[in-house]
Amino acid sequence: MLHGQIEEAKQQLSVAESWRYGKESISQHQRVKLIQAYRSLLDYMIWCDKKYTLTKNNSIESDNQGMQTLFRQASVNFKELLRNPGVWDPFVLSYVEMLEFYEDYEEALNVLNDYAYDNSFPPNPNAHVYIYQFLKRHNASEKKLVKVLKNLHLLVPSHELMLEYSFLLLQSERTSDVRKAFAVLLDMLDFACWRSNLDVWKSLQDAIHQLLSQNEGQMIIQEYMGLRKDWWPKLHFTRSHAKKDSEENAKLLEVKASLAEILCPGRALRYTAEPLPT
């Protein structure tokens, strides 16, 4: 495969698949399933090469039968593989790409939904990301997008798509959605990897402004921050954070400073947008 010898690799897998020695054991049976899956992946790779070549030459219809044969061969084994619980990301993506090419969008979505929501499969955040990406490609409603991101949030609250999730929630302007967006953004900022991300802090600022324009806004903020009051100041609002932000991102310093007292009222914070004494 490294040398582009895809057909030869496929032949080797066919030989391995047909090998038998005595009664087939459970491990041999499982190995055969994997061999079939990887042979289908090679069919997909050959299919991709044909698609690229024919598309480039504007002759996609001239070898449609050859591509269809590869698609059918790959589909049989992909379907069989996905009956077995596991993490099969590259196989699922390959199968879905082929289904989309032939405009079988319903089946593609069925494959993705089964992969994400079948309880016999291990929890897999990627499976939910793939559904979201598929729905977005096909202009699904915001309601459907939010539903998928809600499930992803339960698995990985620090995922980068949580920023999009909060944006979609804030678009509705309903109190319940704004509250949820606020909670999602706080969850992101519980992780140090987002501590210096201006987009997340600006989205948090928007969520807070929307909350404060509503009757119970201040109460909601206090409710969520009550769980964080003992450790959030040390995570985000120390003098060293202010110094670092002032040197690296003045806008971030400005946004965080405007939120410090709202998020941590009555705390003697050393985080300020004012020039720090030398």
Salt bridges, closest charged atoms under 4 A:
GLU17 OE1 - ARG39 NH2 2.60
GLU24 OE2 - ARG20 NE 3.47
GLU24 OE1 - HIS29 ND1 3.54
ASP43 OD1 - LYS10 NZ 2.44
ASP63 OD2 - LYS50 NZ 3.22
GLU80 OE2 - LYS33 NZ 3.20
GLU80 OE1 - ARG83 NH1 2.63
GLU97 OE2 - LYS51 NZ 3.18
GLU100 OE2 - ARG137 NH2 2.63
GLU100 OE1 - HIS138 NE2 2.60
GLU164 OE1 - LYS136 NZ 2.86
ASP177 OD2 - ARG174 NH2 2.74
ASP187 OD2 - HIS153 NE2 2.94
ASP187 OD1 - ARG228 NH2 3.06
ASP190 OD2 - ARG228 NH2 2.91
GLU223 OE1 - ARG179 NH2 2.76
ASP245 OD2 - LYS256 NZ 3.11
GLU247 OE2 - LYS243 NZ 2.71
GLU248 OE1 - LYS244 NZ 3.10
GLU254 OE2 - LYS251 NZ 3.56
